[in-house]
Amino acid sequence: MPVGEENSNEKREPSSTSTGEASGVEEAQVTVFRGGQDGSIFHTIAALAVWLGAIHFLVVLLLVTFSFLPLSKAFGVLGFLLLFAVIPVNEKSKLGGYLSRFICNRACGYFPLTLHVEDIGAFHQNQAYVFGYEPHSVLPIGVVALAHHTGFMPLPKIKVLATTAVFYTPFLRHIWTWLGLTPATKKNCISLLAGGYSCVVVPGGVEEVCHMEHDFETAFLRRRRGFVRLALEMGLPLVPVYCFGQTYVYKWWKPTGNFYRQISRTIKFAPIVFWGILGSSLPYRYPMHVVVGRPIELKKIPQPTNEEVEEVHTRFIEAMQDLFEKHKARVGHPDLHLRIL
């Protein structure tokens, strides 16, 4: 029996399923939103290229510029890119709003991407939440399932926090800002939460990318307590979120060792070689399942002790592990293992 409501901007199929059959856990109803193919495959590829192609485009542009153009013109192109890295982005741009809807309405049907919510009734429009999303993978593109323009979650105000390096990258900063991403700084997060916005945090961040391996899923959580402390200080619910299948939409290679990790921490970005179909930025069409757990309700503690933060942090890690184990077989990954660092 359908338990979700249709959104006129997005083709999706909300339904109710049970987690008990596949995983042997106590039965509970899960609300499922499935992204449908909207428009031609050409439009879909164009949307993905705009969304995810900026990094590859910039690399190719710089290589061609400094390989084939005279030095004076090459520095002219570099200056043009630097200008795009610093000029302000209008978050309410009409063009930006159109592109965001164009991307969200097509990306979900491409993989396809499915959102599973354990308890949709626990989320309220007037409440802000702190979502802890894992894994980071090459790019945490599954967060598009939580984006405002996708329209799956019943939350009118939601932002995704991303590394500040994104917002100094020409073209990428424009597209991702319009999609609802914002710099992952404490000051910014506090301001958004105080303004009633829910925030999606990817706790592992750059460090998690450095620890990625091909044989299993990795979540760098045990030393990530800042988002937990913030939720406690503001008395906001913590929500574990896990994306199955995201690890497989890109192939990748990266260096190893302490020097690589130190460089990545310094620049707040993990240099990694990644590719999709035919070596391009177009990701492989691998089904992604984003599972949203039940909110962990917290009492507001303006100045929590380290012990209080640790207790909630432990609860969050346990909830993430339980979420992973409970749903992995149901979404087609019965043999998948999660390593929490």
N, C-alpha and C positions, 0 to 999 in steps of 0.2 A: 504494500500500500504506500503510495507516495506520501512523504512527510515534508518535502521542501516545496518552495514556490518557484514557478518559472520566472526568469528574468528576461524581459523583452530584448535585451542587448546580447544575450548569450544563449546558444542552444545547449541545453543540458538536461539530464534525466535524473532528477532526484528520486531516490528510492530508499527503502528501509531493508537492511539485511541483518543477519545474525552472525555474531563472531564465534558462536559455540561450535558449529559444525566442523569447521576446518581446524581449529586450534585446540579443541577440548577444554576451553575455559568456560566459565559461567556465561550463559547466554545473555547478550545485551544487544539492544537495537543500535545500529549504526546508520546514520544518514549518509547517503552516497550521492555525490554530484558528478556527473560525467560530462566532460566537454565534448560538444559535437562539432563536426567539420562545418565550418561556416565560410562559404565562398569557394572559389576555384583553388586548385593546388598552386597555381601561379601566385595568387594573392597571399596564400599561406607562406610560401617560400619568401616572398617579398617582405612579409611581416617579420619573419624570423631573421632575415638578413639585416633589416633595420635594427632589430632588437639585439642580436648577438654578433653581428658582423663588424662592429666598430674596431675591435682589437686587431683582428686580422687585416682589416682595411688600413689601419694606421701603420702597421708593420710593413705591409707591401708598399704603401705610399712613401715611407721614409727610405726603404731600400731602393726603390726606383729613383727617388729624388736625388739621393747622394751618389747613385751609381751612374746616372745618365745626364743629369742637368749640370750646367756650369755652377761653380760654387756660389756665385752671387744669387742666382735664382734658387738654388737649394736653400740658402739661408732665408730667402724670401718666403718660401713654402713653410719653413720652420717657424718663422715669425707669425705667419698666418695661423698655424696650429696653436702657437702659444697664446695668441689672442683669443681663440676659441676656448682655451683652457681657463681663462680668467674672467671673461665677460659674464655678467650676471645672467642666470637662467630664470625666465618668467614661468613659475610653476603653474600659472593659470592661463597659459597660452592656449588659444583655440586650436592651433596646429598641434600642440602637445597633447591636448585632450583627444583630438581625433586620432593621432598616432597611437596613443595608449589604448584606446578602445579597439582600434584596428589590430594591434598586436595581441591583446588579451583575448579577443573574440576568436582568433584563429590559432593561437599557440596551443590552447587546451585540446583542440581537436587533432593536432598534428601528431602528437606522440602515441596515443592520446594521454591526457592527464585527467586523473580522477581524484576527487577529494572525498575522504571518509571522515566523518565527524562522530565521535563516540556519543556525545550527548549534546545535540544541537540546542536543546532547551535550556542548557546551562549558560548560554551566551546571550547577553542582553545589550541592546543598542546603546543604552546610556552608560555602559560600563566600559572602562579601558582595561585592556589585558596586556600582559607581557608574554609573548610567544617565544619559546626557545626552540629554534628550528635546526634540525640536523638531517643529513650531514651537509657539509659545505661542498664536497666534491670539487670538480674543476670550477664550476660556477653553480651556485644554488638556485638554478632556474625554476625549480619546483615551487618557489615562493609565489610565482604568478598565480597559483591556485588561491592564494590568500589576498591577492590584490583587489583593491576597491572596484576597478573596472571589470574584473572577472565576475563579480557579483555572487560568488558562492556563499561566503560567510555573511551572517546578518549583522555586520558591523559597518556603519556608514563612514567611520573615520579610522583608517589604518595606514601605517607607514612601515616600510622595511628599512632597517638600518644596514648600511654597507660601509666598507672601508673608505676612509677619506680619500684614498688614492683615486677612486672612481671619479670623484668630483673635481679632479684636476686633469682628467683625460678628455681631450677634445671629442666632440660628438657623443661619446659614450655618456658623459655627464648630462647632456641634454635629454637623451632618450630615457635614461634610468631615472632622472628626476621627474620627468613627466609620468613615468610609470608608478611613482609613489615611493621611490627610494630616497634616503636622506643620510647625511654623514653619521657614522656611529661614534658620536661623542657623548659623554655623560651629560653635559650641559644641554645638548640638543634633545636627548632622550627624556630628560626631566621636563623640559619645556613642552614636548609633545604629549607626554602622559598627563601633565597638569592641565593641558588643553583638551583632554578627553580623547586623544588618539590612542589606539592600541598600537603597540610596537612589536615588530617581528625582529628578533635578534638571532643572529647565527653565532652562537658563543665560541665555537672552535676557531672561526676566522682564518687568518693567515697561518697560524700555527698548525691548524688541522690540515691544511693543504700540504704543509711540509712533512707531515707524518702519514700522508696517504700511501696506501699500498694497493696492489691490484687484487690480492687474494681475499680480502674481506673489507667490510665497512668499518670506518674509523670515525669516532666522535671524540674530540678533544674537549672534555668537560670538567675533569677533576680539579683543575686549577682555575676554572672560570667561575668566579663567585660574584663579580660585579653586578650582573643583571639580577641575581638573586637578592643581593643587598638592596638594590634600587626598588625592587618589588616590595620588599619588606618595609622599607622606609615610607613608601607611598600607600601601603596596604592594598596592593593590586594583585589579582590572581595570576599565578604562573601557569602557562599551558605548554606541555610538551608536544612537539610536532616532529614527525619523521617522514621522510620522502623515500620510498622504495623505487628503485629503477633509475634514479638520477645519476648514479655512478656510471651507468652504461651508455649514456647519450653522447659521450665524447671519449675518444682514446687520448692517451696523454703520456708524456715523458717529463721527468724533472730530475735535477741533480739531487744528490744526497749529501749529508754531512752537516756539521755545525756551522761552517762558513756560509752555506746556503741559507740556513735558518736565520743566522744573524743578519744577512743582507735583507732577507724578506721582512724581518721585524723592523729594520731600519726604514725601509721604503714603504712599509705597510701594504705590501703587495708581494705575492709569491710568484716570481717568474717561472712560468711553466709552458711547455710546448704542448698544445692540444689541437685536435682536429676532428672533424666529423666526416660527412659524406664527401668522397673524392678529395680529401685533404682540406676541405673548406671549413668555414665556421658553421655550416648547416648541420645541426645535430642529427644523430641517428634516430630513427623513429622507433624508440623503445618505450613501452608503456610505463608511465610514472604514476605512483599512487601516494598521495600525500595524506597521512593519517593524523588527525588532530585529537589529542587525548582530552580527558576531563580536566577542567581548571582546578588547580590546587589553590584553594581559598586561603588567604593570609590575613592575619590581624596586623593592623598598622603599628609599626614600632619605629618611631622617628630616628632613634639612635640604637640600632640593634647591636648586640655584642657579637663577637666572632663566633661564639658557641651557637647563638641563635641563627646566624647566617649559615653555619655549617650544618645545622639540623635540617633547615629547609633545602639547602643544596643537596644533601643526601637524599631527601625525599624526591627531589626533582630527578636526580640521576636514576633512582629506582623506578620512577614513573616512566622515564624514557626507555629504560631497559624492558620494563613490562609491556609498554606500547609496542616495541619492536617485536618481542617474542609472541605477543598475542595475535598480531596481524600478519606476520611475515608469510605464513602458509596460505592464509586466505587471499592474499594478493599475488600469489604465485612465486614466492621465494622461500620454500620450506627449509632449504639447506643453508640459508644465508647466516653468517655470523657477524656480530657487532663487537668491535673492540673499543671499549671506552677508556681513554687515556686521561 
